[in-house]
Amino acid sequence: MTLSEPLKFIAKVPAITALFWLIKVLSTTVGETFADYLNTLFADVFGFGEVTAFSVVTAISVLTLAALLVAQLSAPAYRRWLYWPAIVFVSIVGTLVTDGLHDLLGVELWVTTVAFGVMLGAVLLLWFLSEKTLAMKSIVSPRQEVFYWTAVLATFALGTSAGDQLAESVGLGYGISLAIFVSSVVLIAVAWRIRIVGPVLSFWFAYVLTRPLGASLGDLLSQDTSAGGLGLGTGMTSVAFLAAIVLSITYLSVKKTDVLEGGGH
């Protein structure tokens, strides 16, 4: 390459397609149900106390996420088998952070919702002031990736708080909450399609809302019928959705429809 030639664009994130949103929702559902499953496993099967089990699960999840993010940041381009496992563990850690603040420390859900909303707004503002864009296709450097993953973690924590606030504190239940979040995402998609809302803003609105959407779906499927769920259990729900994620990523490995300009695999 000569000095007069443009630098090759190296994408570090996937293209935004229908399958991107499907895997995003699947990942958020797993984050909700698998975190609950692990807490129950360590508390009931391994004999840990509730607080100890939560602490162990959180430590394991945070360390796993840290390792995945280091690998993701070190990768020269988008790697779907790094990116999507990282998203799954961001979802798990986001759920654990919110649950820890609310269930163990007694922080009200409206407080955590506002706090994570402010955090997300601050990250996006700093990101925009630094890079002049929040577009996914612009994420090509370690600094931009740090902004991106910090924002992603904030969206998952915010979505968990908002979803629990609506379903549990307000008392609407999982089914009605799911319908509200699905309707909200559809409205954003329509607003984007008819150009009322720009693509970047609509993306981040949808990204936040698909977190409580997936969480409400997971709770609806996994929780006992006495609590308004279908009673499938957190273990069965987690396995089913993890299998769907693996199949979806495998499909992308073959079709490569998630690769932006500059490559990745």
FENRA-V20353 format. One record per residue. RES is the residue in one letter. SS is DSSP state (2 for helix, 1 for strand, 0 for the rest). OMEGA is omega in whole degrees, -180 to 180 (none if undefined). D_FIRST is the distance of its C-alpha to the first C-alpha in Angstrom with 2 decimals. Layout:
BEGIN
res->RES ss->SS omega->OMEGA d_first->D_FIRST
res->RES ss->SS omega->OMEGA d_first->D_FIRST
END
This chain:
BEGIN
res->M ss->0 omega->177 d_first->0.00
res->T ss->0 omega->-179 d_first->3.79
res->L ss->0 omega->-179 d_first->6.70
res->S ss->0 omega->-179 d_first->8.12
res->E ss->0 omega->179 d_first->6.26
res->P ss->0 omega->176 d_first->8.46
res->L ss->0 omega->180 d_first->8.38
res->K ss->0 omega->180 d_first->9.55
res->F ss->0 omega->180 d_first->13.33
res->I ss->0 omega->-177 d_first->15.09
res->A ss->0 omega->178 d_first->18.75
res->K ss->0 omega->-180 d_first->21.39
res->V ss->0 omega->-179 d_first->24.41
res->P ss->0 omega->172 d_first->25.74
res->A ss->0 omega->-179 d_first->26.13
res->I ss->0 omega->180 d_first->29.57
res->T ss->0 omega->177 d_first->31.68
res->A ss->2 omega->-180 d_first->35.36
res->L ss->2 omega->174 d_first->34.74
res->F ss->2 omega->-178 d_first->33.03
res->W ss->2 omega->177 d_first->36.31
res->L ss->2 omega->-179 d_first->38.41
res->I ss->2 omega->177 d_first->36.82
res->K ss->2 omega->180 d_first->37.03
res->V ss->2 omega->177 d_first->40.77
res->L ss->2 omega->-179 d_first->41.30
res->S ss->2 omega->-180 d_first->39.68
res->T ss->2 omega->177 d_first->41.85
res->T ss->2 omega->177 d_first->44.91
res->V ss->2 omega->179 d_first->44.17
res->G ss->2 omega->180 d_first->43.68
res->E ss->2 omega->-172 d_first->47.17
res->T ss->2 omega->-177 d_first->49.02
res->F ss->2 omega->176 d_first->47.38
res->A ss->2 omega->178 d_first->47.94
res->D ss->2 omega->180 d_first->51.59
res->Y ss->2 omega->-180 d_first->51.84
res->L ss->2 omega->178 d_first->50.56
res->N ss->2 omega->179 d_first->52.96
res->T ss->2 omega->180 d_first->55.83
res->L ss->2 omega->-178 d_first->54.87
res->F ss->2 omega->-178 d_first->54.87
res->A ss->2 omega->-173 d_first->57.98
res->D ss->2 omega->-176 d_first->60.17
res->V ss->2 omega->-178 d_first->59.06
res->F ss->0 omega->174 d_first->58.02
res->G ss->0 omega->176 d_first->60.76
res->F ss->0 omega->170 d_first->58.79
res->G ss->0 omega->-176 d_first->60.24
res->E ss->2 omega->-178 d_first->58.62
res->V ss->2 omega->179 d_first->57.03
res->T ss->2 omega->179 d_first->55.95
res->A ss->2 omega->180 d_first->54.48
res->F ss->2 omega->-179 d_first->52.51
res->S ss->2 omega->-180 d_first->51.25
res->V ss->2 omega->180 d_first->50.18
res->V ss->2 omega->180 d_first->48.42
res->T ss->2 omega->180 d_first->46.63
res->A ss->2 omega->180 d_first->45.54
res->I ss->2 omega->-178 d_first->44.22
res->S ss->2 omega->-180 d_first->42.39
res->V ss->2 omega->179 d_first->40.82
res->L ss->2 omega->178 d_first->39.67
res->T ss->2 omega->178 d_first->38.23
res->L ss->2 omega->179 d_first->36.40
res->A ss->2 omega->179 d_first->35.07
res->A ss->2 omega->179 d_first->33.74
res->L ss->2 omega->-180 d_first->32.08
res->L ss->2 omega->176 d_first->30.47
res->V ss->2 omega->178 d_first->29.16
res->A ss->2 omega->180 d_first->27.60
res->Q ss->2 omega->-179 d_first->26.28
res->L ss->2 omega->-179 d_first->24.75
res->S ss->2 omega->-178 d_first->23.22
res->A ss->0 omega->-178 d_first->21.67
res->P ss->0 omega->-179 d_first->17.88
res->A ss->0 omega->179 d_first->18.72
res->Y ss->1 omega->176 d_first->21.94
res->R ss->0 omega->-172 d_first->24.42
res->R ss->2 omega->-180 d_first->27.57
res->W ss->2 omega->168 d_first->29.80
res->L ss->2 omega->-174 d_first->29.05
res->Y ss->2 omega->-173 d_first->29.00
res->W ss->2 omega->171 d_first->32.31
res->P ss->2 omega->177 d_first->34.34
res->A ss->2 omega->178 d_first->33.33
res->I ss->2 omega->179 d_first->34.65
res->V ss->2 omega->-178 d_first->37.84
res->F ss->2 omega->170 d_first->38.46
res->V ss->2 omega->179 d_first->37.73
res->S ss->2 omega->179 d_first->40.45
res->I ss->2 omega->-179 d_first->42.78
res->V ss->2 omega->177 d_first->42.33
res->G ss->2 omega->177 d_first->42.76
res->T ss->2 omega->-179 d_first->45.98
res->L ss->2 omega->179 d_first->47.23
res->V ss->2 omega->-180 d_first->46.61
res->T ss->2 omega->179 d_first->48.60
res->D ss->2 omega->179 d_first->51.30
res->G ss->2 omega->180 d_first->51.68
res->L ss->2 omega->-176 d_first->52.14
res->H ss->2 omega->-173 d_first->54.59
res->D ss->2 omega->-176 d_first->56.46
res->L ss->2 omega->-177 d_first->56.69
res->L ss->0 omega->175 d_first->56.60
res->G ss->0 omega->179 d_first->58.33
res->V ss->0 omega->-179 d_first->55.86
res->E ss->0 omega->-177 d_first->56.59
res->L ss->2 omega->179 d_first->54.00
res->W ss->2 omega->178 d_first->53.99
res->V ss->2 omega->180 d_first->53.09
res->T ss->2 omega->178 d_first->50.13
res->T ss->2 omega->179 d_first->49.03
res->V ss->2 omega->-177 d_first->49.10
res->A ss->2 omega->-180 d_first->47.49
res->F ss->2 omega->175 d_first->44.52
res->G ss->2 omega->177 d_first->44.24
res->V ss->2 omega->179 d_first->44.05
res->M ss->2 omega->180 d_first->41.52
res->L ss->2 omega->179 d_first->39.26
res->G ss->2 omega->-180 d_first->39.68
res->A ss->2 omega->180 d_first->38.83
res->V ss->2 omega->-179 d_first->35.64
res->L ss->2 omega->178 d_first->34.46
res->L ss->2 omega->179 d_first->35.42
res->L ss->2 omega->178 d_first->33.60
res->W ss->2 omega->-179 d_first->30.51
res->F ss->2 omega->179 d_first->30.67
res->L ss->2 omega->-179 d_first->31.39
res->S ss->2 omega->-171 d_first->28.41
res->E ss->2 omega->179 d_first->25.78
res->K ss->0 omega->177 d_first->27.53
res->T ss->0 omega->175 d_first->27.32
res->L ss->0 omega->-176 d_first->28.84
res->A ss->0 omega->180 d_first->26.93
res->M ss->2 omega->-176 d_first->26.00
res->K ss->2 omega->-180 d_first->22.59
res->S ss->2 omega->-175 d_first->21.68
res->I ss->0 omega->-174 d_first->22.22
res->V ss->0 omega->-179 d_first->18.84
res->S ss->0 omega->179 d_first->19.80
res->P ss->2 omega->-180 d_first->22.69
res->R ss->2 omega->178 d_first->24.73
res->Q ss->2 omega->178 d_first->24.59
res->E ss->2 omega->179 d_first->25.55
res->V ss->2 omega->176 d_first->28.46
res->F ss->2 omega->-177 d_first->29.71
res->Y ss->2 omega->-176 d_first->29.40
res->W ss->2 omega->174 d_first->31.28
res->T ss->2 omega->178 d_first->33.89
res->A ss->2 omega->179 d_first->34.52
res->V ss->2 omega->179 d_first->34.78
res->L ss->2 omega->179 d_first->37.33
res->A ss->2 omega->180 d_first->39.28
res->T ss->2 omega->-179 d_first->39.43
res->F ss->2 omega->178 d_first->40.83
res->A ss->2 omega->178 d_first->43.42
res->L ss->2 omega->-179 d_first->44.34
res->G ss->2 omega->177 d_first->44.66
res->T ss->2 omega->-179 d_first->46.88
res->S ss->2 omega->-178 d_first->49.14
res->A ss->2 omega->179 d_first->49.40
res->G ss->2 omega->179 d_first->50.13
res->D ss->2 omega->178 d_first->52.80
res->Q ss->2 omega->-177 d_first->54.26
res->L ss->2 omega->-174 d_first->54.78
res->A ss->2 omega->-172 d_first->55.95
res->E ss->2 omega->-176 d_first->58.06
res->S ss->2 omega->178 d_first->59.02
res->V ss->0 omega->174 d_first->59.61
res->G ss->0 omega->-179 d_first->60.99
res->L ss->0 omega->-178 d_first->59.42
res->G ss->2 omega->-173 d_first->58.67
res->Y ss->2 omega->-178 d_first->55.62
res->G ss->2 omega->-180 d_first->56.16
res->I ss->2 omega->178 d_first->56.59
res->S ss->2 omega->178 d_first->53.72
res->L ss->2 omega->-180 d_first->51.44
res->A ss->2 omega->180 d_first->52.60
res->I ss->2 omega->-178 d_first->51.93
res->F ss->2 omega->176 d_first->48.36
res->V ss->2 omega->179 d_first->47.61
res->S ss->2 omega->-180 d_first->49.10
res->S ss->2 omega->179 d_first->47.06
res->V ss->2 omega->178 d_first->43.77
res->V ss->2 omega->179 d_first->44.89
res->L ss->2 omega->178 d_first->45.78
res->I ss->2 omega->179 d_first->42.36
res->A ss->2 omega->179 d_first->40.75
res->V ss->2 omega->179 d_first->43.09
res->A ss->2 omega->177 d_first->42.41
res->W ss->2 omega->-177 d_first->38.65
res->R ss->2 omega->-179 d_first->39.25
res->I ss->0 omega->171 d_first->41.44
res->R ss->0 omega->171 d_first->39.12
res->I ss->0 omega->179 d_first->41.62
res->V ss->0 omega->180 d_first->39.21
res->G ss->0 omega->-175 d_first->35.44
res->P ss->2 omega->-178 d_first->33.10
res->V ss->2 omega->180 d_first->32.09
res->L ss->2 omega->180 d_first->35.71
res->S ss->2 omega->177 d_first->37.09
res->F ss->2 omega->-176 d_first->34.64
res->W ss->2 omega->173 d_first->35.87
res->F ss->2 omega->-179 d_first->39.48
res->A ss->2 omega->-179 d_first->39.19
res->Y ss->2 omega->178 d_first->37.44
res->V ss->2 omega->-173 d_first->40.39
res->L ss->2 omega->179 d_first->43.03
res->T ss->2 omega->175 d_first->41.83
res->R ss->2 omega->177 d_first->42.58
res->P ss->2 omega->176 d_first->46.34
res->L ss->2 omega->180 d_first->46.30
res->G ss->2 omega->179 d_first->45.18
res->A ss->2 omega->178 d_first->47.53
res->S ss->2 omega->177 d_first->50.45
res->L ss->2 omega->179 d_first->49.77
res->G ss->2 omega->179 d_first->49.71
res->D ss->2 omega->179 d_first->52.93
res->L ss->2 omega->-179 d_first->54.60
res->L ss->2 omega->-168 d_first->53.96
res->S ss->2 omega->-174 d_first->54.62
res->Q ss->0 omega->179 d_first->57.41
res->D ss->0 omega->179 d_first->61.08
res->T ss->2 omega->179 d_first->63.00
res->S ss->2 omega->180 d_first->65.25
res->A ss->2 omega->179 d_first->62.30
res->G ss->0 omega->179 d_first->61.21
res->G ss->0 omega->180 d_first->58.71
res->L ss->0 omega->172 d_first->58.85
res->G ss->0 omega->180 d_first->59.40
res->L ss->0 omega->-180 d_first->56.64
res->G ss->0 omega->-178 d_first->55.90
res->T ss->2 omega->-180 d_first->52.74
res->G ss->2 omega->-179 d_first->52.10
res->M ss->2 omega->180 d_first->52.30
res->T ss->2 omega->-180 d_first->50.31
res->S ss->2 omega->-179 d_first->47.52
res->V ss->2 omega->-178 d_first->47.31
res->A ss->2 omega->-177 d_first->47.28
res->F ss->2 omega->174 d_first->44.50
res->L ss->2 omega->177 d_first->42.40
res->A ss->2 omega->178 d_first->42.78
res->A ss->2 omega->178 d_first->41.67
res->I ss->2 omega->-180 d_first->38.54
res->V ss->2 omega->179 d_first->37.68
res->L ss->2 omega->-180 d_first->38.30
res->S ss->2 omega->179 d_first->36.16
res->I ss->2 omega->177 d_first->33.16
res->T ss->2 omega->177 d_first->33.72
res->Y ss->2 omega->179 d_first->33.73
res->L ss->2 omega->178 d_first->30.40
res->S ss->2 omega->-180 d_first->29.01
res->V ss->2 omega->-174 d_first->29.98
res->K ss->2 omega->180 d_first->29.29
res->K ss->0 omega->178 d_first->26.20
res->T ss->0 omega->-179 d_first->27.27
res->D ss->0 omega->-175 d_first->26.50
res->V ss->0 omega->175 d_first->22.70
res->L ss->0 omega->177 d_first->20.88
res->E ss->0 omega->179 d_first->17.48
res->G ss->0 omega->173 d_first->14.89
res->G ss->0 omega->-175 d_first->17.31
res->G ss->1 omega->178 d_first->19.94
res->H ss->0 omega->none d_first->23.02
END
